[in-house]
Structures are given as C-alpha cells and as structure tokens.
C-alpha cells in the first residue's frame, strides 16, 4: 500500500459519516422515598351494625305516634340507638 493510497483512505474515512452508534438510555431508578413513619393506631372506631355480620336488618310496622313517643322517651333516658331498645325488648321477651 502506497503512501498516496493510505492518505486517500484517510481522507475518505474523514469524509464518510461514522456509523451511528445506538445509544441506549438507561433509566435511573427513582430516588428512594423515605418511608412514611408508621402511625400507631391507639383507638379504632367500632364497626357499625350495618357492617357487622352479627347483625341483620329488621323491618317492622308500628304506628307513627307510638314510634315517635318511644324514640323521644328513649332519647330522653339517655339512649342513643333505637335498635338497642328493640334488642332489649326482644331479649327480655325471649327470657320470659
């Protein structure tokens, strides 16, 4: 190979665009997020009767005035849930 051929090859190599190299983008893993502090549960809310499997819905018919007077008296006596009154009556009825 002569010096002229080598120079020509060098010039051609400089004018030819180099093959494009494939660039691989590497995703960096996200920076780890500091774990949230674990919150201690000191007191849980009691489960409602509608979600409690030990209870079922009961429908009954009563005269409006009787139900209203019974609810008022029960609330005046410190009762919070009218279904508790009915449960107490049914328990007493079964005990007799």
N, C-alpha and C positions, 0 to 999 in steps of 0.2 A: 504494500500500500504506500503510495507516494504521499509526500507532504501536502501536495495540492489536493489530493482526494480526501485526506484527513481534514484539511481546512474546509473544504466544501461540505463534508459531512457534518462538521461542527456548526457551520453557518446554517445548514438546513435544520439541524436539531434546534437551533436557537429560534428559527422562524416557525417551526411547527409547534402548534399549541400542545402542551403536555396533556396526556390523558387525564381527564378529570377524575380525581380520586373521590371515591364515595366517602362522604362524611357521615359518620354515624353520630347522631345526637344521643347522648346519654342523659336520661332524666335523673336529676339528683333526687334522692328520696327527700321528702319534705322533712324539715327540721322537726325533731320530735317535740310534741306539745307536752308541756309539763302536765302531769296527771292532776286532775282536779282533786282537791282534798276530799276525802271521804267524809260525808256528813253523817254523824251518828243520829239515828232516829231515837229520840228519847221517848216519844209517845205517839202511838199510832191512833188514827181515828177509828172508832169502832165501825164495823161493817154494817150497812143499813139492812133493814129487814127485807127489803125487796131483792137484795143481792145475796142474802143469807139462805143457803139451801135448807136450813131447818124450818123456815117459814114458808107459807104459801098464802096466796091472796084469797080472801074470803069476801064474798059479796052477800049482803043481806038487805032486806027491805024493812024499814021502820018508818013510823010516822014522822014527818018533818019536825013538828013541835016537840015530840019526845026526844028525838036525836039532839036537837038544839039545846033543850034544857039539860040533858045528860052531859053534853060536851061542856056547857058553861059550868055546871056544878063540878065536874071532874077537873077542869082547869082551875077553878077557884080553890079546890082542895089540894092543888099543887101538882096535879097530873100533867104530863107533857104529851103523851101519845095516847090517843083514844083507843087504839088497838090493845094497849096494855090493860085498859079497863075491861074490854071484852074478853081478853085472855084470862083475867082474874075471875070473871063470872063463869066462864066455861070450866076452869079448873075447879071452882067451888061446886059447880053443878055435877061434875064427874065424881067428886069426893063424896057427895051425899049418897 
